[in-house]
Amino acid sequence: MKPNLASPWWRWYPVWSRNVRVWRKLLGPALLGNIGEPLLYLLALGYGLGSFLGELQGLPYVVYLASGMVCASAMNTASFEGMYSAYTRMAVQDTWLGMLTAPLDIRDVLVAEIIWAGTKSLISVAAILVVAGVMGLIADLRALLVLPLAWLLGCCFGAMALMVTAVARNYDFFLYYFTLLITPMLLLSGVFFPVASMPGYIQAGAAFLPLYHAIALMRPLMIGTWPINTILHLTVLLLYTVAAFPLALHLIRRRLMK
Amino acid sequence: MNVTSPIVRLDALVKCYGQQRVVDNVTLQVNSGECFGLLGPNGAGKTTTLRMMLGLTRPDSGKLTILDRDTSKHAREIRCQIGVVPQMDNLDPDFSVIENLRTYASYFGLRAKQVADRIQQLLEFAHLTSKANATIESLSGGMKRRLTLARSLVNDPQLLILDEPTTGLDPQARQHIWQRLRELKQAGRTLILTTHYMEEAQRLCDRLAIMDQGQVIAVGAPQELIQIHIEPHVIEVYGNGAEQWSRQYPMPAQVRVERVGETVFLYTQDEKPFIDDLCRHPQLQFLHRRANLEDVFLKLTGRDLRE
């Protein structure tokens, strides 16, 4: 019964698995939030607001909104996890320190946290897909391809959130990131209305936002078509993830390995 | 295992934060099977030294070897063989007592099935068997410390590093932890602990190092340090007129006198004449005792507050 060092490819697993087990303990409220909230939004905005709006880009508004909300939910879930929850584990409960005094290092913890943020996005998107499916807002089985994309989007926003967490001194600090980045992204990436209706410079700016590219990939899959420029959109999401990871790693290492 | 072979070697270890040398040229050896204490006022560099042993802080210069491995290159392998009790409890509040042990074992690559028996033993060792399914929140401070100690043993470590293991505990809980630490030492494990409690160090440690301002200013067995650094008898005189008495008494040159507030400390080879004289002054209160580690500590590090 001697400790055995896992292969470098699997060192994230015990940390990820710990997060899964904590999540399972709070399964009730977690799932209620995951299912209840999108259901309310779809009913209220989709049908309520939708009855005034009619069709958007040839789609009933509720269908348009459902596909946007899938992406928004993946973004929000991963951002919350990478900020509030990860900060709690890093700075409040010292959970990470416990891991770091075992044979794990910051890279292992960070990889696990990013994969976990992706996992949470995947769970939340799966819940919305069920709701949307029951409401008849999904065209065909292509929608299942949204799941791996939701995971990738979650990893991307998880990695970015962890950069913010690395420099945060308290929970309030996250409001900067939410107000200055997440909320504008939510409003300008085509979740609620098409970006094409905005002025040209905003459209140009939106093209740099990861959420915009996630929507370009996921909305077609939900309405029964294939996305175009798939490689480009995937590349942008991957680039954000790959750029955020070493930065977050550097900042957290600087903070914890004084 | 050879009892006197060093398990930890610190060689001219230096760590600076900005201009401050937090650990300043520290050279130490900890032998296998001993309980080694690191003592020092706040900010002496104890915790930084421990962090360097775990590979959590990188030394600016010097060499640190644990179990014949260089910590700057093999921190992960070394941590496999070490158990850690951190200064602050960082038990997982979302898990029960037993889940905390299982989860911590998983960080060492140990599966729940592999460690099931060991975890039962650890619960018994920590007197927490009846609390196996309790939440962390419901545990007392002493129970949390015992669980943290049990947690540090999941990987069956040769070396245990304990950063102020009994700070904040009541006397009963402290005695309990001491008893557990003695058992661990008898079982052949090596213990390194930091503490503010001189009594703790004197009772538990085979050898200890006193640190101040990043430097080791004394190393040795507690009794040895007392013999080398301090007179064998201490008389504390207090109450009205204590100071006046100490100034009127024909004090021999070799007696060391310290006045702290209203108390006069006399450090002497021969206590009898003082006791005889003090008995003639019933208005004075006094206490005669043998010199202890705290006297050594205060002599070497001074009586100024460290904050």
Interface residues (C-beta under 8 A of the other chain):
Chain A: M1 K2 P3 N4 L5 A6 P14 V15 S17 R18 R21 V22 K25 Q93 D94 T95 L97 G98 M99 L100 T101 A102 P103 L104 D105 L256 M257 K258
Chain B: Y17 L54 L56 T57 R58 A75 R76 E77 R79 C80 Q81 I82 V84 P86 M88 N90 D92 P93 D94 F95 E99 T103 Y104 S106 Y107 F108 G109 L110 Q114 V115 R118 N155 D156
